[in-house]
Amino acid sequence: MKKLLILISLSLVLGGIYAQESGNTGTTSGTGTQVAGSKDVPDLYPLSIYDPRIRLKNVSFVRRHADTGKGEFLDVQVDLESRVLEDQTYAIYVLAAYEGPKVNEAERKLIPYPKWRTNDPQKEDKLLYFTNVMPTPVTAKEVWGEELYNKKKTEVERMHWKGFETEMPEPTFNEVVDYLCKNNTKALPFTLFGETGPSPDKIVMYNYIAQTPEEKKKQVHVTLPKHTYTIYNNKYQTSISAHHYTQYRPNFLSFNKVAVLVFDTKKQSNSLLFRKFYDITDLKITY
C-alpha cells in the first residue's frame, strides 16, 4: 500500500514539472493568468516618469466671455521650465470637462432614496457631460472603441423602446485620461528652449484665425472656437495657453475639471512626464 502511495505521489510531481516546462498551466486562455508577451495582456495604465530636464512650474486658469457673445472660453496656462542648456521637444494635452453627479434629481423627487440607508452609491459615481481636448477633439467612439461604442448605442435604443428617458452616455473622466495617456500622437508638440532661445518667428505661436472681411460685415467670427492654443517661448521658459470654448445653450454648464498631460516625444513607451488634475468648480468668470 505504501509503495502504491509513493508511486502516485511521484507521478503527480513529475506531471506538474512537465506541465510547467511545456507551458501548460491547466487553464484556458480566457481565464488563466496572462503572461508577458501575450496578445491578450491589457495595456498598463501609464505613470508619469520623473525627468530632471523639465519642471512644471505653475498652472493657472481664466474663465472669460468669447468675443462672439455666444459662449465662453476657459484659458489654462501651463508654465514650464527647462533645466538643461539644449533645446528639448515635448508634447502636451490639456483636457477640460464638466463632471457632475450621477444622481437623477427628477427621479429622486418621484422616488426618494430610503432615509434608513446611510450610503448612497450613486453620489460617489460621476457622469461626464462634455469634454474639450486641446489641441484636437476626442470622440466617445475613439475612447471606447467601435465595439463598445456600438454596444452602448444599442443599449440606449433598447431603453428608448421600453419607454425610458435616456441619452447616449459619455466616457468617464478617467476613461478619457487613460485614452489620452496611451494615445499621445495627437498631442500638441512644442519645444522647450535652452540657452540659444527661440528665433523671432517662434517667440509667439498660435492657431488663431482672424475674421474675414465678410465675417466683419456680418459681425460673426466662425473660426474663433478653433483657436485652441497660444505658445509663448523664451530662454528656459515656455508658457502654453490652452483655450477651451463652450457655447451658451439651455441648461448651460461651464468646465469644472482639468487635466494636464505632458509627454516626452522621444520615448516610445513610458513617455508621460506630468499628469496633473485640477478642480475648478469655484472659478468665477472674468468681466
N, C-alpha and C positions, 0 to 999 in steps of 0.2 A: 504493500500500500504506500509506504514512504517513497519507494523508488518511482511509483507512478506519479505521486505529487511533485517529486523533483523534476521528472521529465516534462510535466505540464508547465511548471514554472519556467524551466529553461526555454521551452518552445515559445512562451509568451514574451520573454525578454528578447530572444533573438528576432521574433517577429516585429517587436517595437523598434529595435535597432534598424532592421531592414527598411521599415516604413519611413524612418527619419532620413536614412541615406538616400532613398529613392524619391523623397519629396512628397510622399503620400501621407497627409496628416489625418486622413479619415473623415474629412469634412468636404462638403461641396463648395464650389466657388462662390455661391451666393451667401453662404452663412459662415464660412470659415474665416480665420484671421488672414487679412491681406498682407502680402509680403512686399518688400521694396522691389520696384521694377515691374510690378503687376499693372496691367492696364486698368484694373478696377480700383486702384488706390486713389482716393479722392485728393484734390489739391489741399495742401495745408494752408490754414489761414496765416498770411504773412505778418510778421512782426517787424516793427521799424528797427533798423540797424544803426547803431551809433557811428557817425562819420566825423573825425576830428577836423575835416576841411571846411565844414559848414555849420553855421549856427542859425536857428530860428529865433530872432531877437524879439519880435512883437507881432501881434495880430490885433487889428482894430476894426471897428465897424461903424458905418454911417448909413442911416436909412433916410432917403430923400425922395421928393416927388420927381417924376420924369418930366422932361420939358414938354412933352406932348399933352400932359394933363390927363392921360388915360391910364396911368399906372404909377408904380414906384420902383425905385432901384435900391437894392442893398449892396453897398460897396464894402468889400472885405479887403483890407490892405495887409499884405504879408511882407514883413521886413526881414530880409536875410542878409547874413554877413559871411564873407569869405575869410578864412584863417590861413590861406596859402598865397604865394606870390603868383601862381599860374592861374589862367582862366580855366573854369570848370563848367561843364554843361550838365543841366538837370532838367526835370520836368515837374509840372505841378497840376493837380486837380483842386478846385475849390467847390465843394458841394453845399448848396443852401437848400433847405427844405422846411416844410411845415409838418410837424408831427403832433397829432392830438390823441386823446383817449379813445379807446375802442368802445366805450360805453355809449349806446344809443339812448340819448336823453328822452326822445319821444316815446320809445318803447318802455323806458323805465317809468314814465308817468302813467302809462296804462297798466303795467305790471311792475310794481315796485320791488326792489330787491329785498328779500327777507331780512328784517331787522335783527333776528336772532343769530344770523350769520355774521361773524365779525370780519371775515376776509372776503373781499370781492375780487376774484382773479382778473376780471376784465379791467379793473382800474390800473393794474400793472401793465396790461397789454397796450401797445400803441399802434396807431394807424398812420401811415404816411399819405398825406393828402396830395402833395405835389412836390416836385424837386426841380432844381435848376443847377446844371453842372457847367462850370467853366473849364475848358473853352467851348465844348460842344455838348448838346443834349444827349441823354441816355434814355432809351425807351424801356418799358417793362419787359418787352419781348427779348431785348438784349440781355437784361439782368437774369431773367428766369430761364431763357432758352425757349425754343419754339414748342417743344413737347409740353413742358409745364405750363406755358402760357395758354396753349390750346385747352388743356385740362381745366384751368381756372375759368376760361371763357365758356366752356361747355357747362360747368357747374353754375355759373351766373345765369345762363339761358334756362337751365333746368329749374332754378329757383323762380325765375320770372314766370314760367309756365305753371308753377304751383301757386302763384299769386303773391309772392313775397316782393317787397320793395328792396332791391339790391343793385349794386353797381359793380363794375369791374374793379377789383382792388389794385392797389399799387404795391410794389415790393416794399418791404420794411426798410428802415434806415440802415440797419446792419447789413441787409442783403445788397443794397446799393453800394455801400462802402466796401464790402467784400468783393463785389464785381470790379469796382474801380481799382482796388489794390492788385487784383490779378490780371487786369487788362489796362496797362498804362500807355499803350501805343497812341491813344488819342489825347493824352495829357499835353498841356502847353509846354513846349520846350523853351528854355531860357538859359542865358549864360551869366554866371556869377564871376565878374571880372576881378582880376588881381591887380598887380602893380601897374600894368600898362593902361588899364582903364578902357572905357568904351570909346569907339570912334564917334564923331559928331552925329552920324546918322543912327546911332544905336543908344543915344542918351535917353530918348523917349521913344517907345514903340507901342503901337496900339492897332486895333482893328476897327476904329471908328470910321463911319461913312457919313459924310456931310450931306445936308439936304440938297436935292437937285433944285434948279430954278422952278420947275413945275411944282415940286412939293412946297416951296416957299410961297407960291401963289395960293395954294390950297391950305396953307398953314398946317401941314402934316409932316411927319417925319417917320416914314415907314421902316427905315433901316435902323432906327435908334435902338430897339431891343436887341439887335445883333451886335451891338458894341459890348463885348464881354470881358475885355481886359485892357489894361494900360500898364506898361512896364517902365520904371524909372531906373536907369543904371548909373553907377558911379564906381570909383575905385573901392573895391572891397564891400560895396553895398549895393543891394538890389531891392527895390520895393515893387511888388506886384499887386495891382488893384484889380480885383475880380468884380465885375458889375453884373448883378443878378436882377433881372426885370420880372415883375409880376403885374398883371393887368387888373384894373378895377373891374369888379363883377359882383353880382348878388352874393351875399354871404362872404365878402372879401376877407381873406386871411393873408397876413404877411408871413415872412420867414421867421422861424423861431429856433432853428438849429443849423449849425455849420460844421463842416468837416474840412480840414486842410491836409492834403496828402502830397508829399514831396518825394521824388524818385531820383535815383542815380541812373541816368540813361545808359551808362557804360556797362552796367551789370545785367547779365542775362537772367539771374534769379536773385531773390532776396534784395531787391533794389529799393525797397521802401525805407526812406530815411526819417521821415516825420509823419505821424498820424495823430492829429490833434482834433478834439471835439469841443464845441462851444455851444452853450445855451444862451440865446439872445432874446428870450421871451420878453424881457422888460425894456428892450431897446425902443426908444421913442423916435418919432420922425423929426427930421431937421427942417425947420421952416425958413 
